């Protein structure tokens, strides 16, 4: 379906807001990429390290808010 010229030029309020925000803070994307790298882009864990982490995990009861009597 081909859109009319009027629809091709449309930008939503959200798009305009994001563009204005990026124009005010040009280094915002760099900060976002640094935050992602800090939280998600981590070095892979070796299989030995994975086994050690699994073995040292403390077992948790099925319903944690119920005390055993």
Phi, psi and omega in degrees: 000126181269130180273153177286166181299324180297319180286330180291332181271354182291136172230131183289167178298324179295316179297317179296321178297314180296318179298318179293320180296317178292329178291324178287322183238083184293338181266012181295318180297323178297317178296323178294319179293323177295319178296318178297317181297323181292322186266323192244324185273081182246158180295145179296149181266135181290161180296324178296319179294321177298316179298319180296318180294319178295320181291329184269000180290139179276130180289138182247141179291160187299315180242105192289340184270357179259124179278146175279132181259000000 
